[in-house]
Amino acid sequence: MIGYIGLFIIEPATLALIAFVLLWSIGLCISRNILTKKGKSLKLWVWMCPLPLVACAVHLAFHIFLGAISYTVIYYGTIYFSGLLILLLIPFRKKKRGFRIAAVIINVLVALLCLFSLLAQLSFFPAMHNMTQKSYSDAFDAVVEALDQEYVLSQWKSLDLDAISQDVRPYVENAEQSGDETDYYIAMMRLAHEISDGHVTVGRLEENDETYGEAKRRLAGNDYGFILYTLYTGQTAAFDVEPGSQAEKAGIHSGTIITEWDGVPMEEALENTDIVYPDYQLQNFPVAENETVLRAMFLAGKGNEEITVTFLDDAGVEQQAVLQSTGSYDTRLDRALSRLFCTDTIDYAENYQCRMLTDHCGYLQINAESVDYLTDLKTSYTGECPEVKELITQKLNSLRQEGMETLVLDLRGNRGGVSAISAAVASLFVKEGEIGETMGGIKGMESVRSPRYTAAEGTFSDIRVVALVNHVCISSGDILASYLSQAENVTLMGITNSNCSGQSVGGLCLLPDGTYFSYPISYSLEKDGTIFVDTTAQGETRIPLDVQIPVTQQAASAIFEAGEDYELSYAVEYLQAGANRP
């Protein structure tokens, strides 16, 4: 969230509308009193009352996002409602006392609604661009131009936007020639993939629509009856083998080592597999190692209707099988991804949930750095969140009374939120010093900085903690993981690293046919002024794991076939084994 910095880039028309509605409401009250005192007619005054609503209608007409009028109303609805409220002055115009009361109430409400609308837009998407009326190619060019002007990490990531544009443009032009909105959606995903920032994402205004589903099917590829996963030994093996499938009949079963994929040695086939997928955290990989972990899973869908798979049989002898596609791979792939990232086993319904895992090991799950809308909005501007400190302190003290000596802090799938809440949580585990970051300006205003630091309290610095992270722990989840890495009693652990994307999102391009493209526009900095959390162009994590959980054949079977939460079990065993360590 970028606060007042967004004033410099929020759309002038929207700022003008907010100012007009508020000032016109005040002006109507003043002018009515003047006219009444002079005994003048209020007929013209009555006709002036609807002008704010007319201005809102004009604003709406120019901001209707094709196929998503509800999105426009939600985003600007409080301003439009303010314009409607002003009409309530008309019935009270001839009542002296009644008008005074109505004027005070309506002006206070209009001021609050305008302020709320302004704060909300400053906090979320102050740099919103409506490109829905453009052609595919023109909208693509406009996105690249917006990235060039507003994306904060261009220099940090050594981006060559001209080269990236040339690479992606053929996909955009093909989509334009065919008029295929799914192809265009995929082309924009390729643009996001080239940037390698988890906050650079492409989505659909209508979630899980047919275009989203079709893109999944095209990008997942063909199902040959199993998934692939590269074990910690470096070998790639088959898992989740479909019973009775051609693969099983050919001798491929759980743990079978695959050596060639359609005539290409496995190592080479994996290197040539790029992951582009509609799930927003799988469109790009800031940490290159995370993409390496997932490549085999996506390779398993690459191929034509018929492929040749080379594998080692139970005797270690190389065999070959010709396999036919049985349909789209997206269902099997989605199941495997949900099991690897534990979205099937983790309950995301309740944030900050606690429980005892064993007699002495507690569990705290943080799905997002969020409390509720108003608290989050307040925290984003004040930089303090005593509410979350109190909540977590109460919950963990309750677990202590139940016998908690160690704790698993689960950040897997953490979707982010307010970074000040990350600092508030981490302050309970870090023993001393300051926790926080410096909120920087937008591109071209790098000198505008606002330090946000919280004193460490160390309330729970005396217990051993494993913080579980994964690739879909992002944004303020990344920031929390980074803060926790400062605590001597916390061990960062996972199969994959956290996403490493910490800059503040605020740029949004609304594209033709219901697609959107978002990106960060303001800086989050270390004390020395360097970029906080985000990876450079080399793709090395800035939040290294203390322990990377090795995935053996047995572990992969437990994850992909039994659907077990292997990471959580590993963390508990790790804490039990070292519970008495200093």
N, C-alpha and C positions, 0 to 999 in steps of 0.2 A: 504494500500500500504506500502511496507516494505523497499523500497529504497535499499541502499547499503548493508543492512543486508543479502539480498538474494544472494549476491556473495558467501556466505559460503555454500549455498546449491543448487544453480542453477546447472543444469546438466553439468559436466565437458566437455563432448563431444561438447556441444553447445558453451560453453566458448572458447574451443580450436578452434572451427570452426571460431568464430568471430575474434579471434586473428590471425588465419592463413590467412583468407581472407584479413584483413587489412595489415598485415605485408608483405604478398606476393605481394600485389598491390604496396606497396612502394618499395619492393625489385626488382620488375620487372623494375620499372623506373630507379632505380640506376644501375642495371646490364646492361640495354640497353645502357645507356650512357657510361659505362665503355667499353662494347664490341665495340661500335661505334668508340670511341676514339682510341682503339687498332686495329681497322680495322678488327675485327673478324666477322665471319658469325653470322647472327641472326636466323638461322634455328632452333637450339636447343631452343633459347629464345622463338620463336613462339610456339613450342610445350609445353613450360612451362606455357604459358598464360592460357590455359584452366584448369590447375590443381585446382585452387580454385573452378571452376564450377564442376569439377569431385568430389572434396571433398564434395560440396553441394549435389551432386547426391547421394553419399554414405550416407551422413547424412539423406537425404530424404528417402532412401531405408530402413534405420533402424528405421525411425520415422513415417512411414506411419501408421496411426491409422485406423484399419480395418473399411471400410465403411465410412470413413471421411477423404479422402485425402485433401479435401478443407480445413479442419481444420488445417492440418499440414502446408499447403502452406500459410494460413493466419498467422499462429503463427510464422513461420520462413521465410516468404516470402521476407522480406527486406534483410536478409542475402543472400538468393539465388539470388536475383536480383543484389546484389553487385558482386557476382561471375560472373554474366552475363556481367555486366558493364566492367569488366576488359578486356574482349575480344575486346573491342573497341580500346584498345591500339595497336592492331595488324595493322590496316590500316595506322596508323600514324608512324610506326616504322622507316621508311626511310626519314621522313620529320623532319628536325632539329627543326624548329620553331613550326611546327604543333604538333610535339610530346610533346614539352614542355607545350604548351597550353592544349593539351588533357590530359597529365599526371596530371597537376594541377587540372583540372576540375574533372577528374575521381577519383583521390585520395581524393579530398574533398568530392565528393558524396559518395564514398565508406566509408569514415570515418564517415560521417553523418548518413548513413544508418546503419552501424554497431553500432554506438552509440545509435541511435533510437531503434534498435532491442534489445540492451542490456538493456536500460532503461525500455522499455515496458515489457520485461520478468522479470526484477527485480521488477516491479511494480505490476504485476498480478500473474503469476503462476511460480515462480522460482523453486518450488519443484514439477515438473511434472514427473510422473512415467507411462511408457507405459507397461501395463499388458495385452494388447489385445491378445497376443499369448498364454496366460496361460489358464489352465482349470478353470472352475468356482470356484472349491475349492481352487486351488492354488492362484488364483487372490484374493479371499476372505482373505486367510491367509496373502497375501502380503499387502492388505489394512490394516488389523489389525496391522501388523508389522510397516507399515508407520505411523499409528496413534500413536503407542507406542513410536516411535522415534521422531515424529515431531509435533503431536497435542499439542497445548500450554496449554490447560485447563484440562489435565488429572488429575492433582493433585487438581486443584481448584474445579473441579466437582466430586472429589473422585471416579474416574472411575475404575472399575475392568474389564479391557479389556478381561481377561481370562474368567470371568463369562459371560460377554456379548457375547463373541465369542461362548461359549458353548450353549447359548440360541438360537443364530441365525444359527449356523452351520447346524442343521437338515433341515432348509428351503433351505440352499445352496445345501446340498447333494441331497435333493429331486429334485431340479431344475436340478442338474447335471445328475441324473439318467434318468429324463424325457427329458433332452435336451431342456427344455422350457425356452427361454430367458425372457419371461414375469415373470415367477416365480423367475428367478434369479434377475431381476430388483426389484421385490417386496422384495426379501430377503435382498438386499442391503439397501432398504428403512427401513427395520426393524432394521438393524444395526444403521442407522442414527437416528432412533427414540429412540433407547436406550441411545444415547449420549446426547440428549436434548440440542442441540445448533443449532440455526437457520442458522449458517454458515456451519454446517455439512450437506451437501445436496447430493442427488443422482439425476441424470438427464440423458437425452438422447442427444447424439451429434447431431442427427437430431430431431429437436423439433417437437412435436405433431405427431410423427410417429405412426404406428399401434401398436407397443409394448406399447407406452405411453397410447394410447386409450384403449387397452385391459386391462392394469393394472388398469386404472380408473374403468372400468366396473366390474372387479373382486373385487376390494376393496370397491367400493360403495355398492354393493349388490343388493338386489331386491327392486323394487318400489311397495309400497302398497297403493299409491295414495295420500300421504301427507308427510310433513316433521314434525319433532318434534323440540321444542325449550323449554329450561327451563327458566321460567320467574324469575324475581327478587324475587318473593315470594317463590321460591323453587319448585313450581309445574311445571310439564312438560305438554305442550299442543300441539295440532295439528294445523298446519297452511298450507296454500297453498294446501287445499284439492281439489282434482281433481273433477270437476263437473260430476255427473253421475257415479262416481266410486262406488265400493262396500262399501268403507268406508263411503262415503256420504249417501248412501242408508241405511247404518246401523245406522246412526245418528251421525256420527263424522263430525264436521264442524269446522270452524275457532274458535280457543280458547277452544275446547273440551279438558278437562283434562284427560290425560292417566295415569292410576294407575299401570297397569302391562303390560309387553311386553312378549308375548308368555309364560305366566305363571310365569314370574319372576317379583317380585316387582320392580317398576321403579328405586328406589334408587340403588338397587343391580345391575340391568341391566346396569345402567349408569356407575357404578364403574368398571364394567367388559368390558367396551367399550374403546379400545385403538384406536387412530386415526393414521392410516398409509395411506397416499394418495399421488399420484404423484406430485401434486402442491408443489413446493419446499418449501414453507413456511408452509405447513401443514404436513410435514414429521415428525416434532418433535416440542415440545413445551417447550422452556426454562422456561417460566412462567406457572406453573402448572394450575393456575387459568384460563388461556386462553383455555387450553384443556378442563377444566370443562365446560366452556361456550359452547363449540362446540360438546360435547359428544352426546347430544340428537339428534343433526342433523345427526350424523353418525349412531347412534343406529337405526334410522328410516329405514335403509337399511339392518339391520342384521336379518337374518331369512331364513327359507327354502321357498319352493314354496308356502307353506300355513302356516300362523301364526294365533294365537289367541290374540286379543287385548282387554284389559279390560279398560273401560273408564267410566266417569261420564256423564250421560245424563243431559238434561237441568233442570231436577228436582233434580239433585244431587244424583241420584240413580245409583249404579254401574251396568254396562251392559257389555256384551261380544260380540265380532264380530269375525268371522272367515274370514280372508281375503286372497285372492289369489294374488300372484305376477303378475304384469302387464308388467314386463320387467326389464331392468336395471335401477337402481336408480340414475345413474351418472348425467343424464340431469337435474333432479329435484334438486339434491344435488348441482350441479354447479350453478344453478340459485339462490338457496338460499344463497350459499356462496358469490356469486358476489353481491347480494343485501345487505347482512350483512356487507360486507367490502366495499360496494359502488363502486365497479369496473364498474358497469353499469352506475352510475350517475356522476362519476368524469371524467373529460376530462383530460387524461394523455398526450395528443398530445403536449401541450405547458407547459414547466416548468416555474416556477416563474410567472404564470399568476395572474393578479389582476383584481378585479372588485368591485363594490359596491353591497352589498346584500340588504341593506335598505338605507334610507336617511343618516344614521349615522354609519352604520356598514360596514367595508371593508372586503375584502377577499383576502388572498394570499395563493396560493397553491404551495408547493414544492414537486415535484415528486421524485427528486434525488438531491444529493449534487454534482452537475455536471454543467459545463458550455459548454465546448467542449473538444475534446480529448487532444489537445495540452495544453489548459489552465489547464485541470485537471492534466496532466502529470507534468507541471511546478509547480502547487500548491502542488502536493504530495511531491516534493523535497524542495520547498522553505518554505512551511508552511504558506504562505500568499496568499490571493485572493482578492485584491482590486476590481477586476472586478465585483464580485458578490455583494460586499457592495454597489458599485456605482449603479448597476442595481436595487437592491431592494430599495435603498434610493430614486431613481428617481420615481419608481413605487408607493411607499407608499406616497411620498410627493404629487404626482399627485392625489392620493385618498384623501389626507388631503384637497386639494383644492376643492374637490367635497363634502366635509363635513364629512369625516371620523372622528369619535370620538372613536370607538372601532374596533377591528380587530379579525377575525377568521383566524388563521394560520393553514392550513390544511396539516398535515403530513401523513394522512392515505394512505397506499399503497406505502409509500416512500421506494424506493428500495436501498437507500444508495448511496455511491460514495466516495468522498474524505473528510476525517474527518476535514481537515483544512478549508474546505468550511462550514462545520457545525459550526465551531468556528467563522468564518467570519459573518455568518448570525446571530448567537446568540449575538455577540458583539453589534449589533444594538439595542438589547432589554435589555441586562443586563446593569445596571447603573454603576457599578464600579467593580474593581478587574480584575483578569485574567481569561481567558477562554481557555481551552485546555486540553491536555493530554501528557503523556510521552510515546513515541514510544519505546517499549522495544526490546530486542534481540529475537532471536529464541531460541527454547528449547536447553538448555545446554550453552547458552550465555546470560543468564538473566542480566548480569551486563552491557551489551551494551545498553545504553539508550540515547534517543534524545528528550529533552523536546520541545514541540510545544505549545506555549501559545500566545494568542492574547489579547491585552488590551481591556477591555469593553469600548464602546463609549456611549451606552445608547441613541442613536439618537431617538428611539421610546419608551423610558422607561416611557413616560408620558401618554401612552394610554393603556387601558385595553385590554388584549389579551387572547383569548382562543386558545390553541394549541390542535387540535384534533389529536389523535393517535389511532392506532389499532394494532392487532397482526401482520399484514403484513406491519407495519412500522418497518424497520430493518436496521441494520448496522449503517451507518452514519446518517440514520434517527433516530435511537435510540440515537446516540450520540448527535444529535441536540436537541432531546427531553430532554436529561439529562442536557445539557447546559441551555436550556430555563427554566428548573425547578429552576435555580438559580435567575431568574428574578422575582422581587416582583410583577410585573404587569402582569405576565403570569400565567394562570390556565391551567394545563394539564387535558384533559378530553377525555373520550371515553367509549364505551361499553366494549371493551377489552383493556388490557394493550398493550404497544408496545412490540416488540419481545424480547428485551434485549439480543442482540447478537452483540458485538462490536469489537471483535478481528479481525485482518487482515487476510483475506483469501489468500492463496498462495500455498496450497497443492492440487494437482490434480492427481487422479489415473484414467487412461483410461483403462476400463475393457473390457472383451469380449462382442461382439455383440452390440457395440454402447452405452454402459452404462458408466457413469463416476461417480466418488465419490470425492467431494471436502471438504476441512476443513481448519481451520485457523492454521497458523504456526508462527505468531509473536505476541508479547505482546502489549497491549494497557493498560496503567497503570494510576492510580491516582497519585497525588503528593507524597503520602506516600508509593507508591510502590505496593499497592493492585491492583487487576484486576479491570479494568474500565468497567462498564455497565453490563457485563455478570452475569447471575444468578449462584448461587452455586447448589449443588446437591439437595437442598431442594426445588428448583423451586420458590423461592420468588422473586418478581420483585425488581430490583434495581432502577427503575424509577417509583415510585408509582403515581397513578392518584390523582389529587386533587379532582376531581369529577368523580365518575363512573356513567355513565348514566343508570338509571334503565329501564329495558325493561318490560313494562307492557303488558297486552294482547292487548290493543289498539296499543301500539308501535310496537309489533311483527306483527300485521296485516298490519300496515303501511309499515313496512320494507319488509316483505316476500310476501305480496299480492299486495299492491299498488306500491311497488318499490320506496317508498319515501326515501329521505335522512334525516332520523329521527335525526341522530347525529348533522347534520348541523343546522336543525331547533331548536334543543334543545340548541345548543351553542348560536345561535342568541337570543333566548328568555332569556337565562341566562345573556347575556350581556345587553340586554334591561332592565331587571329587576334590575340590579345592576349598571347601567351606572353612577349613581350619587354617588356611594359609594366612600369613600376616598381610 
